[in-house]
Amino acid sequence: MSLIERLRSREARTAVIGLGYVGLPLAVELARAGYHAVGIDLNTDKVQRVGAGESYIKDVPSDELKKFVSSGHLVASTDFAVLETCDTVNICVPTPLRKTRDPDISYIVAAVEEIRKYIHPQMLVVLESTTYPGTTEEVILPLLERDDFHVGEEFFLAFSPERVDPGNPRFTTKNIPKVVGGVTPRCTEVASELYSAALATIVPVSSARVAETVKLLENTFRSVNIGLVNEIALMCNKMDIDVWEVIRAASTKPFGFLPFFPGPGLGGHCIPIDPFYLSWKAKLAGFEARFIELAGQINGSMPEYVVTRVGEALNMHRKALNGSRVLVLGVSYKSNIDDVRESPALDVMRLLKRHGAEVVYHDSFANREDPELEHAAVEAVDLTPETLAGCDCAVVITGHGGVDYASVLEHVPVVVDTRNVYEGIRSDKIVRL
Ligand SMILES: NC(=O)c1ccc[n+]([C@@H]2O[C@H](COP(=O)([O-])OP(=O)(O)OC[C@H]3O[C@@H](n4cnc5c(N)ncnc54)[C@H](O)[C@@H]3O)[C@@H](O)[C@H]2O)c1
């Protein structure tokens, strides 16, 4: 039976390498589609928790996970040898930047080295990790192809960018359209067949290179537009214009305008990082990606700007940053999720401390034991009237639901609002970005 037939009949056995924010939801969707899915991760804790049907990703309810684990459709392992019996494998490992801002694709290479040991005829390999154009063809293909083992014939290779938006209840792994670009047309066809069983909409493109660039365009688009609106916010502050009111009114234009909002800087593992994968590769081709660099500079300067505004807010009350107690509200990188990776709150807290402020934070979503938060060495507090009254200033970095912002405003002398959580509220105590 061909791979396409095995995929259609759901007899195909699927694997996902990397059980994080991207990989675990994907493995669940593959199991839901009726495939046998095996999740592989080096992290034994994650593997054990998946095996016990216990989810550590907010968008994957444990009940759901348990259902597929109990029915035997989903298993987890640290052993790559399971690939021997799998027909497909999706790679969902991290793609960070090195300190020099160069792409670090070592996790991809490590995963492919393992696949190489177990790859067999009619196997499909799909890379989902965000990466620079050419990775699939220039890095993965040479590791897998041999003289007697050709892509598009003996095995299939494709890139399909992951677009998951953690915490978004409307758009999930299942209903976000999936772009698929194979190294050959046959590879695109086979990879599309895998996804079409599990996901709502498939968007085939002509090559892996195009699919890789699609993802980078999407995230560069966000980074550049956020950079633009951050610059407009800085400009409006100089001219004493309320940038939030400007954006709200501009958003009433029914065409040709898409609202983006200023904030304390970029966070997460995508928007601050992915554009530099593109500019790095462009540089190799002799092209300077100016918008990416400029947006990176503006967005990267926002935490420092926020700290300046906190200093100004305290100054209005005849206080200095040095020695003031500052409450940081929201430390994850966006609303209503627990992920603190690359969060601008970490920079803001570090800078506040460097200026001598005594910093505390509140975040009911973030895990207090997260290594990045532990490294920040900032005390977590509950929002009681007493703790609030003991603060000289609060700064809203991430606007989570379930926070009593009215109580914050009542008890803290001044609040710097970088997210417009106090929209429509007039008070001398509010300093807006
Ligand atoms: N998180 C998002 O919102 C998001 C959205 C779109 C795309 N992406 C991209 O998807 C990729 C994965 O991101 P994530 O957020 O899921 O990362 P993550 O850190 O949550 O998960 C990655 C997992 O891979 C595991 N891992 C690392 N190396 C491994 C190896 N060699 N073998 C097996 N497992 C290994 C880690 O233990 C971890 O569990 C990245 O390229 C990221 O840029 C992420």
The ligand as an SDF file (V2000), in Angstrom:
LIG
                    3D

 44 48  0  0  0  0  0  0  0  0999 V2000
    5.0820   28.8070   20.3940 N   0  0  0  0  0  0  0  0  0  0  0  0
    4.4990   29.3760   19.3590 C   0  0  0  0  0  0  0  0  0  0  0  0
    3.5460   30.1230   19.5030 O   0  0  0  0  0  0  0  0  0  0  0  0
    4.9680   29.1070   17.9410 C   0  0  0  0  0  0  0  0  0  0  0  0
    4.1470   29.5030   16.8770 C   0  0  0  0  0  0  0  0  0  0  0  0
    4.5380   29.2410   15.5880 C   0  0  0  0  0  0  0  0  0  0  0  0
    5.7670   28.6400   15.3560 C   0  0  0  0  0  0  0  0  0  0  0  0
    6.5800   28.2840   16.3890 N   0  0  0  0  0  0  0  0  0  0  0  0
    7.8470   27.6260   16.0730 C   0  0  0  0  0  0  0  0  0  0  0  0
    7.7070   26.2370   16.3310 O   0  0  0  0  0  0  0  0  0  0  0  0
    8.9400   25.6930   16.7980 C   0  0  0  0  0  0  0  0  0  0  0  0
    8.7240   25.0340   18.1560 C   0  0  0  0  0  0  0  0  0  0  0  0
    8.3050   26.0290   19.0620 O   0  0  0  0  0  0  0  0  0  0  0  0
    7.6190   25.6900   20.4670 P   0  0  0  0  0  0  0  0  0  0  0  0
    7.0800   26.9880   20.9770 O   0  0  0  0  0  0  0  0  0  0  0  0
    6.7070   24.5300   20.3280 O   0  0  0  0  0  0  0  0  0  0  0  0
    8.9060   25.2590   21.3060 O   0  0  0  0  0  0  0  0  0  0  0  0
    8.9200   24.5570   22.7430 P   0  0  0  0  0  0  0  0  0  0  0  0
   10.1890   24.9540   23.3920 O   0  0  0  0  0  0  0  0  0  0  0  0
    7.6240   24.7980   23.4620 O   0  0  0  0  0  0  0  0  0  0  0  0
    8.9620   22.9990   22.4030 O   0  0  0  0  0  0  0  0  0  0  0  0
   10.0260   22.4000   21.7560 C   0  0  0  0  0  0  0  0  0  0  0  0
   10.1930   21.0030   22.3150 C   0  0  0  0  0  0  0  0  0  0  0  0
   11.2040   20.3520   21.5650 O   0  0  0  0  0  0  0  0  0  0  0  0
   11.9500   19.5430   22.4510 C   0  0  0  0  0  0  0  0  0  0  0  0
   13.2300   19.2490   21.8170 N   0  0  0  0  0  0  0  0  0  0  0  0
   14.2820   20.0590   21.6230 C   0  0  0  0  0  0  0  0  0  0  0  0
   15.2330   19.4310   20.9180 N   0  0  0  0  0  0  0  0  0  0  0  0
   14.7830   18.1870   20.6680 C   0  0  0  0  0  0  0  0  0  0  0  0
   15.3020   17.0740   19.9650 C   0  0  0  0  0  0  0  0  0  0  0  0
   16.4820   17.1250   19.3720 N   0  0  0  0  0  0  0  0  0  0  0  0
   14.5700   15.9620   19.9320 N   0  0  0  0  0  0  0  0  0  0  0  0
   13.3550   15.8950   20.5250 C   0  0  0  0  0  0  0  0  0  0  0  0
   12.7910   16.9370   21.1720 N   0  0  0  0  0  0  0  0  0  0  0  0
   13.4990   18.0630   21.2380 C   0  0  0  0  0  0  0  0  0  0  0  0
   12.0270   20.3490   23.7240 C   0  0  0  0  0  0  0  0  0  0  0  0
   12.2920   19.5340   24.8360 O   0  0  0  0  0  0  0  0  0  0  0  0
   10.6230   20.9600   23.7670 C   0  0  0  0  0  0  0  0  0  0  0  0
    9.7210   20.1590   24.4960 O   0  0  0  0  0  0  0  0  0  0  0  0
    9.9170   26.8500   16.8100 C   0  0  0  0  0  0  0  0  0  0  0  0
   10.5950   26.8910   15.5930 O   0  0  0  0  0  0  0  0  0  0  0  0
    9.0190   28.0680   16.9240 C   0  0  0  0  0  0  0  0  0  0  0  0
    9.6290   29.2280   16.3950 O   0  0  0  0  0  0  0  0  0  0  0  0
    6.1970   28.4840   17.6840 C   0  0  0  0  0  0  0  0  0  0  0  0
  1  2  1  0
  2  3  2  0
  2  4  1  0
  4  5  1  0
  4 44  2  0
  5  6  2  0
  6  7  1  0
  7  8  2  0
  8  9  1  0
  8 44  1  0
  9 10  1  0
  9 42  1  0
 10 11  1  0
 11 12  1  0
 11 40  1  0
 12 13  1  0
 13 14  1  0
 14 15  2  0
 14 16  1  0
 14 17  1  0
 17 18  1  0
 18 19  2  0
 18 20  1  0
 18 21  1  0
 21 22  1  0
 22 23  1  0
 23 24  1  0
 23 38  1  0
 24 25  1  0
 25 26  1  0
 25 36  1  0
 26 27  1  0
 26 35  1  0
 27 28  2  0
 28 29  1  0
 29 30  1  0
 29 35  2  0
 30 31  1  0
 30 32  2  0
 32 33  1  0
 33 34  2  0
 34 35  1  0
 36 37  1  0
 36 38  1  0
 38 39  1  0
 40 41  1  0
 40 42  1  0
 42 43  1  0
M  CHG  2   8   1  16  -1
M  END
$$$$
